[in-house]
Amino acid sequence: MQARRAARELAFILFSQFDKKNYSKADLEDIILKSVRVLATSAEDELKTALSALLQIKDQVETYEADHETNLNRPIGTSNLPVPLTSDITGRLDEMIDVAEKALAALEIAEFAALDTKDEVKDYAAAIVDLFQKNHAEIDDTIQQYANNWNLERLVKMDRDILRIAVTELLYLKEAPMKVVVDEALELAKKYSTDDSSSFINGILAKVIVDNGL
């Protein structure tokens, strides 16, 4: 299931790079490579931010211990007494920092793994893209039908792409359970789009499911 989730996120980034032409397999390979790099760079940036925050928290904890009245009242030159919980918190932060550092080092390996020619992530993302290209008119018409007077081209691009991915999976790919497809679409909306996007997307997908007997 995690591989499929990664594939949908990769497909979402692929859709953001589309123009009006149809893409060959070689074109898709190149876009997938660039998209995986975008994902890896984004993850790297987030990890660096988290690591910086953890280091700041650790510094604050240690400063709190040194400035605590228990230690301020001790003679100069004597070792600080650990304030209750402080040493435990510091130890846990060390563990989290170590995990973040290892995750950063693993990103490059993850990128190469995702680009394996037999990799499930890449294959599933490519299948979504290929089926959308072959059926884009019907898919867009389906979304437009339930968009409540919204012109498809005026929808928030992220919402439009998320709907295109989900409708492609529901009506053409048909490999994942319906509930999983919808849940994953809503997760993408929460991560990448506006506060109102989840309910909007959920409403359209619900109508697609009912009217197509899914």
Contacts in CASP RR format, 6 or more apart in sequence:
PFRMAT RR
TARGET T0000
AUTHOR 0000-0000-0000
METHOD contacts of the structure
MODEL  1
MQARRAARELAFILFSQFDKKNYSKADLEDIILKSVRVLATSAEDELKTA
LSALLQIKDQVETYEADHETNLNRPIGTSNLPVPLTSDITGRLDEMIDVA
EKALAALEIAEFAALDTKDEVKDYAAAIVDLFQKNHAEIDDTIQQYANNW
NLERLVKMDRDILRIAVTELLYLKEAPMKVVVDEALELAKKYSTDDSSSF
INGILAKVIVDNGL
1 180 0 8 1.000
3 120 0 8 1.000
3 121 0 8 1.000
3 124 0 8 1.000
4 120 0 8 1.000
4 124 0 8 1.000
4 176 0 8 1.000
4 180 0 8 1.000
4 184 0 8 1.000
5 184 0 8 1.000
5 187 0 8 1.000
6 114 0 8 1.000
6 121 0 8 1.000
7 120 0 8 1.000
7 121 0 8 1.000
7 122 0 8 1.000
7 123 0 8 1.000
7 124 0 8 1.000
7 125 0 8 1.000
7 128 0 8 1.000
8 124 0 8 1.000
8 125 0 8 1.000
8 128 0 8 1.000
8 165 0 8 1.000
8 184 0 8 1.000
8 185 0 8 1.000
8 188 0 8 1.000
9 39 0 8 1.000
9 188 0 8 1.000
10 32 0 8 1.000
10 35 0 8 1.000
10 36 0 8 1.000
10 39 0 8 1.000
10 114 0 8 1.000
10 121 0 8 1.000
10 122 0 8 1.000
10 125 0 8 1.000
11 124 0 8 1.000
11 125 0 8 1.000
11 128 0 8 1.000
11 129 0 8 1.000
11 165 0 8 1.000
12 158 0 8 1.000
12 161 0 8 1.000
12 162 0 8 1.000
12 165 0 8 1.000
12 188 0 8 1.000
12 192 0 8 1.000
13 35 0 8 1.000
13 38 0 8 1.000
13 39 0 8 1.000
14 28 0 8 1.000
14 31 0 8 1.000
14 32 0 8 1.000
14 35 0 8 1.000
14 125 0 8 1.000
14 129 0 8 1.000
15 129 0 8 1.000
15 132 0 8 1.000
15 161 0 8 1.000
15 164 0 8 1.000
15 165 0 8 1.000
16 157 0 8 1.000
16 161 0 8 1.000
17 31 0 8 1.000
17 34 0 8 1.000
17 35 0 8 1.000
22 133 0 8 1.000
23 31 0 8 1.000
23 129 0 8 1.000
23 133 0 8 1.000
25 126 0 8 1.000
28 126 0 8 1.000
28 129 0 8 1.000
28 130 0 8 1.000
32 115 0 8 1.000
32 122 0 8 1.000
32 125 0 8 1.000
32 126 0 8 1.000
33 115 0 8 1.000
36 111 0 8 1.000
36 114 0 8 1.000
36 115 0 8 1.000
37 111 0 8 1.000
40 107 0 8 1.000
40 108 0 8 1.000
40 110 0 8 1.000
40 111 0 8 1.000
43 107 0 8 1.000
44 104 0 8 1.000
44 107 0 8 1.000
47 100 0 8 1.000
47 103 0 8 1.000
47 104 0 8 1.000
47 107 0 8 1.000
48 104 0 8 1.000
50 100 0 8 1.000
51 97 0 8 1.000
51 100 0 8 1.000
51 101 0 8 1.000
51 104 0 8 1.000
54 93 0 8 1.000
54 96 0 8 1.000
54 97 0 8 1.000
54 100 0 8 1.000
55 97 0 8 1.000
57 93 0 8 1.000
58 90 0 8 1.000
58 93 0 8 1.000
58 94 0 8 1.000
58 97 0 8 1.000
61 86 0 8 1.000
61 89 0 8 1.000
61 90 0 8 1.000
61 93 0 8 1.000
62 86 0 8 1.000
62 90 0 8 1.000
64 83 0 8 1.000
64 86 0 8 1.000
65 71 0 8 1.000
65 80 0 8 1.000
65 82 0 8 1.000
65 83 0 8 1.000
65 86 0 8 1.000
66 80 0 8 1.000
68 83 0 8 1.000
70 81 0 8 1.000
70 83 0 8 1.000
71 80 0 8 1.000
71 81 0 8 1.000
71 83 0 8 1.000
74 80 0 8 1.000
74 81 0 8 1.000
113 119 0 8 1.000
114 121 0 8 1.000
114 122 0 8 1.000
115 122 0 8 1.000
116 122 0 8 1.000
124 175 0 8 1.000
127 173 0 8 1.000
128 165 0 8 1.000
128 168 0 8 1.000
128 169 0 8 1.000
128 173 0 8 1.000
131 168 0 8 1.000
131 172 0 8 1.000
131 173 0 8 1.000
132 139 0 8 1.000
132 164 0 8 1.000
132 165 0 8 1.000
132 168 0 8 1.000
132 172 0 8 1.000
135 168 0 8 1.000
135 171 0 8 1.000
135 172 0 8 1.000
136 164 0 8 1.000
138 171 0 8 1.000
139 164 0 8 1.000
139 167 0 8 1.000
139 168 0 8 1.000
139 171 0 8 1.000
139 172 0 8 1.000
140 152 0 8 1.000
140 164 0 8 1.000
142 167 0 8 1.000
142 171 0 8 1.000
142 208 0 8 1.000
143 152 0 8 1.000
143 160 0 8 1.000
143 163 0 8 1.000
143 164 0 8 1.000
143 167 0 8 1.000
143 204 0 8 1.000
144 151 0 8 1.000
144 152 0 8 1.000
146 203 0 8 1.000
146 204 0 8 1.000
146 207 0 8 1.000
146 208 0 8 1.000
147 155 0 8 1.000
147 204 0 8 1.000
152 160 0 8 1.000
155 163 0 8 1.000
156 193 0 8 1.000
156 194 0 8 1.000
156 197 0 8 1.000
158 188 0 8 1.000
158 189 0 8 1.000
158 192 0 8 1.000
158 193 0 8 1.000
158 194 0 8 1.000
158 197 0 8 1.000
159 189 0 8 1.000
159 193 0 8 1.000
159 194 0 8 1.000
159 197 0 8 1.000
159 200 0 8 1.000
159 201 0 8 1.000
162 185 0 8 1.000
162 188 0 8 1.000
162 189 0 8 1.000
162 192 0 8 1.000
162 193 0 8 1.000
162 197 0 8 1.000
162 201 0 8 1.000
163 185 0 8 1.000
163 201 0 8 1.000
163 204 0 8 1.000
163 205 0 8 1.000
165 185 0 8 1.000
165 188 0 8 1.000
166 181 0 8 1.000
166 182 0 8 1.000
166 184 0 8 1.000
166 185 0 8 1.000
166 201 0 8 1.000
166 205 0 8 1.000
167 205 0 8 1.000
167 208 0 8 1.000
169 175 0 8 1.000
169 176 0 8 1.000
169 181 0 8 1.000
170 178 0 8 1.000
170 181 0 8 1.000
170 205 0 8 1.000
170 208 0 8 1.000
170 209 0 8 1.000
170 212 0 8 1.000
170 214 0 8 1.000
171 208 0 8 1.000
171 212 0 8 1.000
176 184 0 8 1.000
178 209 0 8 1.000
178 214 0 8 1.000
181 205 0 8 1.000
182 202 0 8 1.000
182 205 0 8 1.000
182 206 0 8 1.000
182 209 0 8 1.000
185 201 0 8 1.000
185 202 0 8 1.000
185 205 0 8 1.000
186 198 0 8 1.000
186 201 0 8 1.000
186 202 0 8 1.000
189 197 0 8 1.000
189 198 0 8 1.000
189 201 0 8 1.000
190 197 0 8 1.000
190 198 0 8 1.000
208 214 0 8 1.000
END
